[in-house]
Structure formats: C-alpha cells, structure tokens
Amino acid sequence: MKLGSVALVLLLFSLTATVCLLGYALLSDQRTLALIGLGGIVSTLFLFILYRIFASSAHCPLCRAPVLGGTRAQVHRYAKRSFGSHRLRVARDIIFKNSFVCPYCNESTRCIVKDGPGGRR
C-alpha cells in the first residue's frame, strides 16, 4: 500500500511539473526545456504504470474495495477528500499516519503486516 501511495503522489507531482514546464517552454520558445518536458512525459508514464501495478493490490480489508485504484462504486456520504480526491486523501494518510479511512465503508484501518500461518510473515 505504501508503494502505491508514494507512486500516486509522485505521479501527481510529475504530471503537474511536466505540464508547467512544457507550457513555459512553448510560451518562451526554448527547445531545451521542451526536450526536458518530453523526458518528463516519459517519466510520468513510467510512474503511471508503477502506480497501476501497486494500486491494484491495495484493498480495504473490510469491504475489499480498491482504495487506491479507480472504481465506479459509490463512496460513503461522510468520506472526506484532499484537493478534491478521495484517493489522494487515502494516499496521504497511508504515507504520513500509516493508517487510512476507507472512502467506501468509512472504516479506519491500520497498515500493518500480520503474521502468517505458523508465525511467519
């Protein structure tokens, strides 16, 4: 879950920086900045693929809804957002608090690794 959260936050920062850099490069007619912006597009695409891989395994243990992936399910009426996104709030909480509130069932969950059968992880 933590890798998916970090990938989501880095993806959003990379996307924002790439769009701003490309916009500035086109307005100021600077080719070197445009080439750097194209590199930013490639890195954003790479981060998107990593995000999709890691987010597919992040589920709420109670309702089994994918908390970092996109779903068309209805969110709980008391679910809160960060910057207009439920996924960003979940990612922020996983990174900084090591727990999250599921936007679908509104239950708090801690991100811990549980012992497997026989006491192994």
LUMPAMAR-29327 format. One line per field, with one value per atom (N, C-alpha, C, O): residue number from 1; atom name; x, y, z. Coordinates in pm, 1 decimal. Example, Ala and Ser with C-alpha at 12.3 -4.5 7.8 and 13.67 -1.06 7.14 Angstrom:
REM residues 2
nr 1  1  1  1  2  2  2  2
atom N  CA  C  O  N  CA  C  O
c1 1319.0  1230.0  1320.0  1423.6  1285.0  1367.0  1290.0  1340.9
c2 -569.0  -450.0  -330.0  -331.9  -225.0  -106.0  3.0  113.8
c3 780.0  780.0  780.0  846.5  708.0  714.0  787.0  803.9
REM end
This chain:
REM residues 121
nr 1  1  1  1  2  2  2  2  3  3  3  3  4  4  4  4  5  5  5  5  6  6  6  6  7  7  7  7  8  8  8  8  9  9  9  9  10  10  10  10  11  11  11  11  12  12  12  12  13  13  13  13  14  14  14  14  15  15  15  15  16  16  16  16  17  17  17  17  18  18  18  18  19  19  19  19  20  20  20  20  21  21  21  21  22  22  22  22  23  23  23  23  24  24  24  24  25  25  25  25  26  26  26  26  27  27  27  27  28  28  28  28  29  29  29  29  30  30  30  30  31  31  31  31  32  32  32  32  33  33  33  33  34  34  34  34  35  35  35  35  36  36  36  36  37  37  37  37  38  38  38  38  39  39  39  39  40  40  40  40  41  41  41  41  42  42  42  42  43  43  43  43  44  44  44  44  45  45  45  45  46  46  46  46  47  47  47  47  48  48  48  48  49  49  49  49  50  50  50  50  51  51  51  51  52  52  52  52  53  53  53  53  54  54  54  54  55  55  55  55  56  56  56  56  57  57  57  57  58  58  58  58  59  59  59  59  60  60  60  60  61  61  61  61  62  62  62  62  63  63  63  63  64  64  64  64  65  65  65  65  66  66  66  66  67  67  67  67  68  68  68  68  69  69  69  69  70  70  70  70  71  71  71  71  72  72  72  72  73  73  73  73  74  74  74  74  75  75  75  75  76  76  76  76  77  77  77  77  78  78  78  78  79  79  79  79  80  80  80  80  81  81  81  81  82  82  82  82  83  83  83  83  84  84  84  84  85  85  85  85  86  86  86  86  87  87  87  87  88  88  88  88  89  89  89  89  90  90  90  90  91  91  91  91  92  92  92  92  93  93  93  93  94  94  94  94  95  95  95  95  96  96  96  96  97  97  97  97  98  98  98  98  99  99  99  99  100  100  100  100  101  101  101  101  102  102  102  102  103  103  103  103  104  104  104  104  105  105  105  105  106  106  106  106  107  107  107  107  108  108  108  108  109  109  109  109  110  110  110  110  111  111  111  111  112  112  112  112  113  113  113  113  114  114  114  114  115  115  115  115  116  116  116  116  117  117  117  117  118  118  118  118  119  119  119  119  120  120  120  120  121  121  121  121
atom N  CA  C  O  N  CA  C  O  N  CA  C  O  N  CA  C  O  N  CA  C  O  N  CA  C  O  N  CA  C  O  N  CA  C  O  N  CA  C  O  N  CA  C  O  N  CA  C  O  N  CA  C  O  N  CA  C  O  N  CA  C  O  N  CA  C  O  N  CA  C  O  N  CA  C  O  N  CA  C  O  N  CA  C  O  N  CA  C  O  N  CA  C  O  N  CA  C  O  N  CA  C  O  N  CA  C  O  N  CA  C  O  N  CA  C  O  N  CA  C  O  N  CA  C  O  N  CA  C  O  N  CA  C  O  N  CA  C  O  N  CA  C  O  N  CA  C  O  N  CA  C  O  N  CA  C  O  N  CA  C  O  N  CA  C  O  N  CA  C  O  N  CA  C  O  N  CA  C  O  N  CA  C  O  N  CA  C  O  N  CA  C  O  N  CA  C  O  N  CA  C  O  N  CA  C  O  N  CA  C  O  N  CA  C  O  N  CA  C  O  N  CA  C  O  N  CA  C  O  N  CA  C  O  N  CA  C  O  N  CA  C  O  N  CA  C  O  N  CA  C  O  N  CA  C  O  N  CA  C  O  N  CA  C  O  N  CA  C  O  N  CA  C  O  N  CA  C  O  N  CA  C  O  N  CA  C  O  N  CA  C  O  N  CA  C  O  N  CA  C  O  N  CA  C  O  N  CA  C  O  N  CA  C  O  N  CA  C  O  N  CA  C  O  N  CA  C  O  N  CA  C  O  N  CA  C  O  N  CA  C  O  N  CA  C  O  N  CA  C  O  N  CA  C  O  N  CA  C  O  N  CA  C  O  N  CA  C  O  N  CA  C  O  N  CA  C  O  N  CA  C  O  N  CA  C  O  N  CA  C  O  N  CA  C  O  N  CA  C  O  N  CA  C  O  N  CA  C  O  N  CA  C  O  N  CA  C  O  N  CA  C  O  N  CA  C  O  N  CA  C  O  N  CA  C  O  N  CA  C  O  N  CA  C  O  N  CA  C  O  N  CA  C  O  N  CA  C  O  N  CA  C  O  N  CA  C  O  N  CA  C  O  N  CA  C  O  N  CA  C  O  N  CA  C  O  N  CA  C  O  N  CA  C  O  N  CA  C  O  N  CA  C  O  N  CA  C  O  N  CA  C  O  N  CA  C  O  N  CA  C  O  N  CA  C  O  N  CA  C  O  N  CA  C  O  N  CA  C  O  N  CA  C  O
c1 81.6  0.0  85.8  53.9  196.1  279.3  345.2  356.5  388.8  449.5  347.8  381.6  225.0  120.6  90.4  66.7  91.4  65.7  176.8  150.9  300.7  414.1  412.5  438.8  381.3  375.0  266.0  285.9  150.7  43.1  84.6  59.7  147.1  188.0  296.3  291.3  394.0  498.1  439.9  484.4  341.6  276.1  208.1  219.6  138.4  70.1  170.0  149.2  278.9  381.3  448.8  472.0  480.1  546.7  457.1  503.5  330.7  236.1  222.9  223.3  211.2  199.3  326.0  318.0  441.7  568.1  589.1  638.7  551.8  570.4  480.5  524.4  355.8  263.9  311.0  308.7  353.6  402.6  529.0  543.3  620.5  744.9  719.3  777.9  632.8  601.6  529.9  555.1  441.1  372.9  469.5  461.5  560.9  660.2  753.3  789.5  792.0  883.5  818.0  883.9  689.0  620.0  598.2  607.3  569.6  548.5  679.1  679.7  789.1  915.0  1000.9  1109.1  954.4  1021.9  1163.8  1260.4  1173.9  1302.6  1301.6  1225.5  1385.8  1387.7  1442.3  1395.2  1540.4  1598.3  1497.4  1491.1  1418.5  1314.5  1206.4  1149.5  1177.3  1078.7  1127.3  1048.2  1256.7  1312.0  1309.6  1282.9  1337.2  1327.3  1181.9  1155.4  1088.8  946.6  905.4  821.1  964.4  936.2  989.2  926.7  1104.1  1154.9  1062.1  1045.7  1002.0  903.9  780.4  721.1  741.0  626.9  658.0  573.4  779.0  820.1  824.4  777.9  879.6  885.0  745.3  718.8  656.2  519.0  448.4  373.1  471.9  414.7  467.9  392.0  597.7  657.2  596.3  565.0  579.3  518.4  372.9  325.0  301.6  163.5  155.3  66.7  247.5  248.5  279.8  215.2  378.6  408.6  289.5  258.8  222.9  106.3  -2.9  -61.0  -31.4  -136.8  -102.4  -190.3  25.6  67.4  49.6  -8.1  99.1  92.1  -47.7  -85.1  -124.9  -258.6  -357.0  -458.1  -329.1  -422.6  -425.5  -521.6  -322.4  -319.6  -361.3  -363.3  -394.0  -432.6  -584.0  -656.6  -630.7  -773.8  -805.4  -720.5  -926.5  -975.9  -1001.3  -1065.7  -952.2  -972.4  -1117.9  -1156.1  -1197.8  -1336.8  -1429.4  -1502.4  -1428.0  -1521.2  -1457.4  -1527.1  -1324.2  -1247.9  -1251.2  -1224.7  -1282.2  -1281.6  -1138.6  -1062.7  -1100.4  -965.6  -957.2  -1016.9  -883.3  -881.5  -792.2  -812.5  -693.7  -607.1  -638.7  -593.4  -714.5  -749.4  -883.8  -962.6  -908.7  -1035.1  -1147.0  -1130.6  -1257.6  -1375.5  -1498.4  -1496.6  -1601.0  -1724.3  -1820.9  -1936.5  -1774.7  -1860.7  -1891.7  -1816.6  -2002.2  -2043.1  -1966.1  -1956.3  -1912.2  -1837.7  -1934.8  -2050.2  -1885.8  -1966.4  -1999.7  -1920.3  -2114.6  -2156.7  -2072.2  -2071.0  -2001.2  -1915.5  -1767.8  -1681.8  -1737.7  -1598.5  -1542.7  -1607.6  -1421.7  -1358.8  -1260.9  -1215.5  -1228.9  -1139.5  -1020.5  -1025.1  -913.7  -798.5  -778.3  -756.5  -785.4  -773.4  -871.8  -839.8  -990.1  -1094.4  -1083.7  -1155.4  -997.0  -976.0  -978.1  -910.7  -1057.5  -1058.4  -929.7  -878.0  -877.9  -755.0  -636.3  -551.5  -629.9  -519.1  -524.0  -419.4  -641.5  -654.0  -607.0  -536.3  -646.6  -603.5  -451.9  -387.0  -395.3  -250.3  -176.9  -75.8  -226.4  -164.1  -167.0  -67.8  -281.0  -292.5  -203.0  -145.5  -190.1  -103.0  41.7  115.4  83.7  223.5  255.8  358.2  170.9  205.5  153.7  218.3  40.0  -16.8  -12.6  -43.1  24.8  29.9  -106.7  -115.0  -211.3  -348.7  -432.5  -389.2  -551.9  -639.0  -784.3  -816.4  -871.3  -1015.6  -1067.2  -1051.5  -1128.3  -1177.6  -1288.2  -1382.0  -1278.9  -1383.6  -1513.3  -1613.6  -1514.2  -1633.7  -1712.8  -1835.8  -1642.7  -1714.8  -1694.0  -1757.7  -1605.3  -1577.2  -1525.0  -1554.7  -1446.8  -1385.6  -1236.2  -1171.0  -1183.0  -1041.0  -963.9  -1007.2  -849.5  -768.2  -621.7  -573.8  -550.0  -406.0  -333.1  -376.8  -222.7  -141.7  -30.1  77.0  -55.4  44.1  55.5  -36.9  170.7  191.0  156.3  215.1  60.4  16.5  96.5  142.5  111.9  181.1  98.8  -23.6  168.9  103.9  86.9  109.9  46.8  32.6  167.6  269.1  168.2  291.9  378.1  493.1  326.7  401.8  498.3  579.2  492.3  581.5  513.9  391.1  595.2  542.2  551.9  512.0
c2 -119.7  0.0  125.8  224.8  119.9  238.6  272.0  389.3  170.4  195.2  254.1  342.2  206.4  261.7  406.4  488.6  437.5  575.1  669.2  779.6  624.7  707.4  726.5  836.1  619.2  630.1  727.7  803.2  728.0  820.8  965.1  1051.2  992.4  1129.3  1175.7  1288.4  1089.3  1125.3  1144.8  1232.5  1064.2  1078.2  1213.8  1279.3  1255.9  1385.5  1501.2  1596.6  1493.2  1597.6  1600.1  1707.3  1483.9  1475.5  1529.3  1600.1  1495.4  1543.4  1695.0  1761.3  1749.3  1894.3  1965.4  2064.7  1914.9  1978.1  1968.3  2062.5  1855.2  1838.1  1931.9  1992.0  1944.8  2034.7  2179.3  2253.5  2219.8  2357.7  2381.9  2487.0  2285.9  2301.6  2308.5  2392.0  2222.1  2225.4  2354.9  2410.7  2401.2  2527.6  2644.1  2729.2  2647.7  2755.0  2744.2  2845.3  2620.9  2602.2  2645.5  2702.7  2618.6  2659.0  2809.7  2869.6  2870.9  3015.3  3093.9  3199.5  3042.8  3115.5  3067.9  3121.8  2968.3  2915.9  2868.5  2909.1  2781.6  2724.5  2574.8  2500.3  2531.7  2391.6  2298.2  2185.2  2343.6  2255.3  2222.4  2108.9  2321.7  2295.6  2204.9  2123.8  2217.0  2129.7  1984.9  1893.1  1963.7  1828.4  1771.0  1652.3  1854.6  1810.3  1776.0  1680.2  1853.3  1825.1  1692.5  1621.4  1659.2  1528.9  1415.8  1310.2  1437.3  1340.1  1327.8  1219.7  1439.4  1437.3  1357.2  1291.3  1362.3  1282.7  1133.4  1054.6  1096.0  955.1  909.9  800.6  993.0  955.4  950.8  866.7  1039.5  1036.3  908.7  849.3  867.0  742.1  623.3  532.3  623.1  516.9  514.2  406.8  630.3  637.5  592.3  532.0  621.0  577.0  424.2  364.8  361.5  214.9  156.3  60.6  213.3  167.0  185.3  97.0  299.3  325.5  222.3  170.3  192.4  94.9  -44.4  -117.4  -80.8  -212.0  -219.8  -315.8  -118.8  -122.5  -93.0  -145.2  -11.6  23.6  -91.5  -97.1  -182.2  -293.1  -388.7  -463.9  -387.0  -477.3  -410.4  -476.2  -283.5  -210.8  -214.6  -144.0  -297.7  -313.6  -286.3  -304.4  -243.1  -229.9  -371.4  -451.4  -403.2  -539.0  -569.5  -686.2  -467.6  -491.0  -505.9  -604.6  -411.2  -414.6  -462.8  -481.2  -483.9  -533.5  -438.6  -481.9  -314.0  -214.9  -167.5  -151.8  -144.2  -92.0  55.0  140.8  84.0  219.6  314.5  435.7  263.3  349.3  340.7  424.7  242.1  226.1  288.7  315.8  311.0  370.7  269.0  159.2  303.1  218.4  307.4  423.7  253.9  331.3  314.6  356.0  254.4  233.7  367.6  464.4  370.1  492.7  506.3  411.4  624.2  648.0  676.1  712.6  658.3  683.2  831.5  915.7  863.4  1004.4  1091.2  1213.3  1032.0  1109.9  1102.0  1148.8  1044.6  1032.7  1171.3  1252.5  1196.2  1326.8  1320.3  1212.7  1437.1  1448.7  1537.2  1618.9  1518.8  1609.5  1660.2  1581.4  1790.0  1853.0  1792.0  1778.1  1756.1  1705.3  1557.9  1511.6  1482.2  1342.8  1254.4  1282.4  1146.7  1050.2  968.3  935.5  935.4  856.3  931.2  871.5  1060.6  1139.8  1146.7  1146.9  1152.2  1151.5  1018.3  1015.2  908.5  776.8  764.1  714.4  809.1  802.1  886.7  843.2  1005.4  1092.8  1028.5  1031.8  970.3  907.4  784.7  760.9  707.0  588.9  630.5  568.1  734.7  778.2  838.9  805.1  927.3  1002.1  941.2  956.7  872.6  818.4  666.7  610.8  597.8  451.9  389.3  276.0  463.0  413.3  497.2  603.1  449.4  525.1  496.5  397.5  585.2  565.8  532.9  611.6  416.9  372.2  466.6  493.1  518.2  608.6  537.2  603.4  404.0  329.2  278.7  281.8  231.7  184.6  275.1  255.3  374.7  474.4  412.1  460.6  304.0  239.1  267.4  266.5  292.2  318.8  187.1  88.9  185.4  65.5  101.7  199.8  22.0  41.1  -40.6  -150.5  11.0  -58.6  -133.0  -77.3  -258.5  -339.5  -472.4  -515.8  -535.9  -669.2  -769.0  -766.9  -856.7  -953.5  -1082.5  -1117.1  -1152.2  -1281.0  -1381.2  -1387.7  -1457.5  -1562.0  -1688.9  -1687.8  -1797.6  -1924.4  -1970.9  -1964.4  -2016.5  -2063.1  -1951.4  -1975.9  -1828.2  -1715.8  -1652.5  -1568.9  -1690.5  -1632.8  -1516.4  -1509.1  -1424.3  -1311.3  -1337.1  -1252.9
c3 0.0  0.0  0.0  -65.9  75.8  86.3  -47.4  -82.8  -122.0  -252.5  -350.3  -429.3  -345.4  -430.9  -396.1  -484.7  -268.0  -223.8  -267.4  -315.2  -250.6  -292.2  -443.5  -493.0  -517.0  -663.4  -706.1  -801.2  -637.9  -671.9  -648.2  -732.5  -535.1  -504.1  -601.8  -651.1  -629.7  -726.7  -866.4  -940.5  -902.5  -1032.0  -1044.6  -1148.1  -941.8  -946.8  -953.4  -1028.3  -875.1  -881.2  -1017.8  -1073.7  -1071.0  -1200.9  -1312.4  -1401.8  -1306.3  -1408.1  -1403.5  -1507.3  -1283.3  -1268.4  -1316.7  -1389.1  -1276.7  -1317.5  -1468.1  -1529.9  -1527.8  -1671.7  -1750.7  -1848.7  -1709.0  -1779.7  -1767.7  -1865.9  -1648.3  -1630.9  -1712.3  -1774.9  -1712.0  -1786.5  -1936.9  -2005.8  -1988.0  -2131.0  -2170.6  -2277.3  -2084.0  -2111.9  -2116.5  -2205.0  -2020.9  -2019.7  -2140.1  -2200.3  -2175.4  -2289.4  -2420.1  -2506.9  -2434.2  -2557.0  -2562.9  -2670.1  -2449.3  -2448.6  -2466.5  -2529.7  -2411.2  -2421.6  -2537.9  -2561.0  -2610.9  -2730.2  -2698.3  -2762.8  -2597.0  -2558.4  -2585.6  -2524.0  -2677.3  -2721.0  -2613.8  -2600.5  -2537.8  -2436.1  -2327.0  -2279.8  -2286.9  -2187.5  -2244.2  -2171.1  -2373.1  -2435.9  -2436.5  -2414.8  -2461.0  -2456.7  -2315.1  -2296.2  -2217.1  -2077.7  -2045.0  -1972.4  -2097.9  -2079.0  -2141.3  -2086.6  -2255.2  -2315.7  -2228.8  -2219.1  -2165.7  -2068.4  -1948.4  -1891.9  -1910.5  -1801.6  -1838.5  -1753.0  -1965.4  -2010.0  -1998.4  -1956.1  -2036.1  -2026.9  -1880.9  -1848.5  -1793.2  -1651.9  -1590.3  -1504.3  -1632.7  -1584.3  -1628.7  -1551.6  -1750.3  -1799.7  -1720.9  -1687.4  -1690.8  -1610.3  -1469.9  -1418.5  -1408.0  -1275.1  -1278.1  -1182.1  -1388.1  -1400.6  -1404.9  -1343.5  -1477.1  -1483.4  -1345.5  -1303.0  -1275.4  -1139.9  -1046.3  -966.2  -1056.6  -973.0  -997.3  -902.0  -1123.0  -1154.1  -1101.4  -1055.8  -1107.9  -1057.7  -906.3  -855.2  -834.5  -689.0  -635.8  -530.8  -704.7  -656.7  -673.8  -603.8  -764.6  -785.6  -666.6  -650.5  -583.7  -469.2  -338.6  -234.6  -341.0  -219.1  -203.4  -273.4  -110.8  -86.2  59.9  147.1  85.7  221.8  275.1  207.3  394.0  444.6  481.8  490.5  503.4  542.4  422.3  413.3  331.0  218.1  88.3  -11.5  88.3  -26.9  -147.0  -259.2  -127.1  -235.5  -259.0  -163.3  -384.9  -411.7  -371.8  -436.9  -265.0  -210.5  -289.3  -283.0  -363.7  -443.9  -592.2  -669.9  -632.0  -772.9  -802.8  -712.3  -928.3  -968.9  -970.3  -1023.5  -913.9  -916.1  -929.3  -889.1  -984.0  -1002.4  -886.0  -894.9  -777.3  -661.0  -593.8  -606.2  -523.9  -455.6  -325.0  -247.2  -302.1  -179.7  -65.8  -87.9  55.7  174.6  183.5  141.4  237.2  238.8  330.2  314.1  425.9  514.6  474.7  549.3  360.7  316.7  284.8  218.9  332.8  313.1  197.3  158.4  142.6  28.1  61.4  153.4  -15.9  -13.0  -154.6  -246.7  -172.2  -303.1  -403.4  -521.4  -356.9  -444.4  -479.1  -567.8  -412.9  -447.3  -322.5  -223.4  -329.9  -220.5  -219.6  -112.7  -336.9  -346.8  -288.4  -222.1  -312.6  -259.9  -107.9  -43.0  -51.0  95.1  152.8  253.5  88.7  134.4  123.6  215.6  11.5  -7.8  96.0  151.2  122.4  221.9  360.5  433.4  396.0  527.2  539.3  645.5  433.1  437.4  454.3  530.7  384.5  391.6  527.9  587.3  578.0  698.4  828.0  931.7  826.2  950.0  958.6  1063.9  849.4  842.9  872.9  920.5  845.0  854.6  759.0  713.6  729.0  639.2  673.0  738.7  626.7  638.8  499.7  406.3  486.5  356.2  308.9  384.0  184.9  136.5  100.8  74.4  99.1  59.9  180.0  178.7  284.8  403.4  524.3  627.8  512.7  615.6  745.6  854.7  732.7  848.5  849.7  745.3  967.9  982.7  982.1  1042.4  913.6  901.0  919.3  862.5  999.2  1015.3  911.3  877.1  860.4  761.0  832.6  856.9  866.1  933.9  861.1  792.3  877.8  821.3  930.5  1038.6  901.8  1000.1  985.8  877.0  1097.0  1094.3  1013.8  1024.9  934.1  854.7  937.5  1058.4  873.0  943.8  999.5  930.3  1121.7  1183.4  1237.4  1273.8  1244.1  1297.2  1201.3  1241.6  1073.0  972.6  904.1  898.2  852.0  776.8  632.0  551.5
REM end
